[in-house]
Amino acid sequence: MDASALDDDKDESSPVLPSRRRTDPNDSVRVLKPRRAAPADAVRPTRAEVNLAALRHNLRVIARHAGRAKVWPVLKADGYGHGAPAVARTLERAGADGFCVALLEEAVELRDAGVRAPILVMGGYYGGAYEEIVGRGVVPVVYDVSHLEGLARASRQAGHPVDAHLKIDTGMARLGVRMRDLESFAAELARFPEIRISGLMTHLACAEAAAGSEGSDFTAEQVALFEEASTRLARAGVSPQVRHVANSAAVLRGEALFDAVRPGIAIFGVSPLASGGAHELRPAMRVRSEIVDLRTIEAGESVGYDALFRAARPTRIATLSMGYADGLSRHLSNRGQVIVRGVRAPIVGAVSMDMSMIDVTDVPGVGLHDEVTVLGSQEGLSSRDGRDALSAEEIAGQAGTIAWEVLTSISRRVPRFYREP
Ligand SMILES: *Cc1c(COP(=O)(O)O)cnc(C)c1O
């Protein structure tokens, strides 16, 4: 693929350091803006290509499954590694009703990128930056009296009431008000008329589990507890208009839809379900590099750190300029695969920090600068059986992790190129 055919994300590509100075008087807190590798600066041929049309397509698929529920894509962790600002702008134009992020820093990044849709900050850690929350018009998730105190103070300073969503712990034991504390929390809330609890949420622990499994019983229990929490809170005078529970897996199953849904990984075209329901999703990211070195080693010679691979025959070894610091997991050493000229080539030896080696002995016509597909399918390649592709799920299986980690591991050192379609 020709780089000139790609639309780089201009806002993210400023080669100037440090990031722009904050002049808005509302910006009382400095929020770190991690620097993303800029396409314009890219020298080495390793990059992630994000297909914006695929994101819009996936939003439509999810909206269909969500029925009447609003769709709030989850763009934490830099939009699951796809570059949150560009993803948010694309989805906002495509009609997303709002966004969810984990960190206040992530919400600020989206506001700085011009995103005006509602943004829910779910992480629960605000470090005292409540003026920033109010000033930026983002909605925090609350479940602790310290949240209420900080938010109420910022609300009085701003001179207007503020919205917050209340989180209930129905089984994650991570964040949220415990079931036994619902009434006492409602009583605390009554002390803070500045705060409007406009949403009620919980998070599912086992939404991916197959129907009929223990995990699916657990989901049913969580949903029942959430319903119970709603009823008890309403009795205590807390009646949020918007209730939301579903992550990608739940939406794709049509479960726990309530008033809004919070799909993350499905937006990026990866189905969290082992089977069924989501064949229509399109993976939005592909990661590619190139062969930067090619050599033949003799039988008995080794490759890479710790001589983890030893050739059993004369072997063509190609070097890619992508390593574990770019998100190619070290767990793929001697196990993973990439695609070169439509052929799968095994990763041999230990993946190193900036490079890795592959065995291309069986790739006909292989040459220096050949494209290497690390995630996704090879562009411009047609085969009778359809294009081979390396899915995030497959890579996760080889690396002993989950697709979420594969996507979010593609590091900031890898420039993102955006394209349509
Ligand atoms: C990450 C997250 C989601 C999205 O999960 P996916 O499985 O990626 O769809 C939804 N809600 C909360 C609270 C989350 O942390």
The ligand as a Tripos MOL2 file, in Angstrom:
@<TRIPOS>MOLECULE
LIG
   15    15     1     0     0
SMALL
NO_CHARGES

@<TRIPOS>ATOM
      1 C1        -13.7580   -1.5140   28.9870 C.3       1 LIG1
      2 C2        -15.1390   -1.3410   29.4740 C.ar      1 LIG1
      3 C3        -16.2350   -1.5370   28.6180 C.ar      1 LIG1
      4 C4        -16.0820   -2.0620   27.2000 C.3       1 LIG1
      5 O1        -15.7430   -3.4310   27.2250 O.3       1 LIG1
      6 P1        -15.6180   -4.3000   25.8580 P.3       1 LIG1
      7 O2        -15.5940   -5.6870   26.3390 O.co2     1 LIG1
      8 O3        -14.3390   -3.9100   25.2190 O.co2     1 LIG1
      9 O4        -16.8000   -3.9730   25.0450 O.co2     1 LIG1
     10 C5        -17.4900   -1.2370   29.1060 C.ar      1 LIG1
     11 N1        -17.6690   -0.7990   30.3790 N.ar      1 LIG1
     12 C6        -16.6330   -0.6300   31.2400 C.ar      1 LIG1
     13 C7        -16.8900   -0.1470   32.6210 C.3       1 LIG1
     14 C8        -15.3370   -0.8960   30.8180 C.ar      1 LIG1
     15 O5        -14.3210   -0.7510   31.6710 O.3       1 LIG1
@<TRIPOS>BOND
     1     1     2 1
     2     2     3 ar
     3     2    14 ar
     4     3     4 1
     5     3    10 ar
     6     4     5 1
     7     5     6 1
     8     6     7 2
     9     6     8 1
    10     6     9 1
    11    10    11 ar
    12    11    12 ar
    13    12    13 1
    14    12    14 ar
    15    14    15 1
@<TRIPOS>SUBSTRUCTURE
     1 LIG1         1 GROUP 0 **** ****
